Structures are given as structure tokens and as C-alpha cells.
Amino acid sequence: MFEVRTVSVTINQPMEEVYHFVHQPMNMAAWAKSFCLSVAQKGEEWSIETGDGHARVRFVEDNPYGVLDYYVTVATGAEIFNPMRVISNGAHCEVLATLFRSPEVSEEDFLLDGAMMSNDLRKLKETMELL
């Protein structure tokens, strides 16, 4: 069993607006700044540039439940699962992201990953509340 950490943010926008913004891979560079430097579409695939090089990203299919899970495939071929949800909270919403600590990730790097995800969710909040 992996160690997990869930980070969240309240966004003063309706769930549907936040869901549709995040679910578009082209918007990753606007909110996932801790690892996504740029985004490009190549055919049916979305590729991102990260501090560690090129990667591919794909989201789960569009759904009415607020599930925003996405997968990042890095240059080595390893696929990283990133569970994410947006939940309605009246006229606003909550966005939650869960991180799993795999055995090869140090405690220090896991804490850093959590801090980076928290920063990304704050950036998402800032971006969405400006729209």
C-alpha cells in the first residue's frame, strides 16, 4: 500500500466551469506550472514539456461526475496516475488531487510533490477566479 496525500482548494466558480477548463489538456500550462512548461497536440495525443523533458498526457473521458483523473507518460514509458476531482459546493467548488508515494520516491520528494500540487491548485484558483 502506498502513502497518500490529498490536497484541495476552494474555487469561487461553478463546478462545471472549472471541470471543463481543467479537462482540456491545452490548459495545463496555465495551472499545472510546477511541471508543465508547454502543451502541444500531435494528432490525437497531447504532449507536454516538463523540467525533465517530453511527456504525454491524457485525461479520462468527459463525464458528469467531476472526475478529472489524468495520466502522464514520461520518456522512460512509465505512466503516472494523477487522481483529481472537482466537487460542487453551492455556487462554488472544491478541487481535490491525490498523490501516491511510490517506493522509489523519497519522503523529501513526496513532500515536495505535495507542495508543488498545492501551488498548482492555488494557480488554478487564481486563474479560474479571474475568468
N, C-alpha and C positions, 0 to 999 in steps of 0.2 A: 504494500500500500504506500502511495506517495504522500508526502507532506503537501498540504494545500494552503493557499491564501486567497481570499476573495476581497477585492477592492471595489468600492462603489462610489457613485456621485449622484446627486440630485440635480436634474436639469429642468429649468423653468420653461419647458416647451412640451407640447403633447408627445406622447409615446410614438405615434405614427410618424411624425416628422423626424424624430431622432432615429427611429428604426430605418426609415428609407434613406437617410443621409449616410448612416454607418454601413448599411448593407451594400452600398455602391463602392466597389474596390477603388475607383478613381478618387474617392475622397479620403483614402487612408493617409496620404501625405499631409492632409490638413489637421488630422487629430492624432495620429499614431507617430508623432515626431521622434519618439525615443528610438525607433528602429527603422521607420520608413522614410527614406530620403526623397524618393520619387516613385511614381507609378506609371506603367505603360500597358496598353492592351496589345497583345500579339495574337491575332485570330480569336479563339475562344478563351485563351489564357490571359491572366493578369500577372505581370511581373513587377517586382518591386526591387529597388536598390536599397540596401541596408549598409550599415557601417562594416558589415562582414562580407559584403558582396551581393551578388544577384540571388533572388529567391522568387518563388512563385507563390501566389496567394489565391485561395478560393473560399468563398463563403457557402454555408448551407443554403439550400433553396429558399426563395422568398416564402414566408409563412406568416400567419396571423397571430402567432404566439409570442413574438418578440425575441425569438431565438436568432442570435447573430453569430453563432459559432463560426470560426474560420480556421483554416489550416494554412500553415506556412511551410513550404518545402524548400529547404536550404540546398546549397550547392552539392553537399555530400549525398543528397537524396533523402535525408532524414525529414520526416514530416512532423511538425509541431502542432498539436491540437490546442486551440485557444477558445475555451467556452466563454460565451458572452451573452447577456440577456438585457433587454430593456423592458421595464415593467411600468405600467400606468400607475400614477399616483395623483388622482384627480386630474387637474389640467396640466400637471407636470409629469415627470417620470423619473425612475431610478435606473441607472445603468450599472450592471454588475459584471465583473470579469474575474474569472478564477484562474489561478496559476497553479500548476502542478510542479513539484520539485522532483526531477528525475535523479536517479542515483549518482550520475556524474556531475551534477550541479552542486557547488559548494554552498554552505549556509550564507556566506557573504554574497555570492552571486544571486542566490534566491532572494535575499533581502533587496538587492539592487534591482532585480527584475520587478519586484513588488513596487518599489519606489518609482520606477520608470512607468509602470502601468498606471499608478496613481497620477503621475504627471500627464500621461496621455488622456486619462478620463477628465482631468481638470481642463486640458486643452479642448477636449470635445465639448465640455460645458461652455467654455468661453466662446467657442466657435458657434455653437447652436444658439446661444443666447444673444448673439449679435445679428442673427438672421431675422 
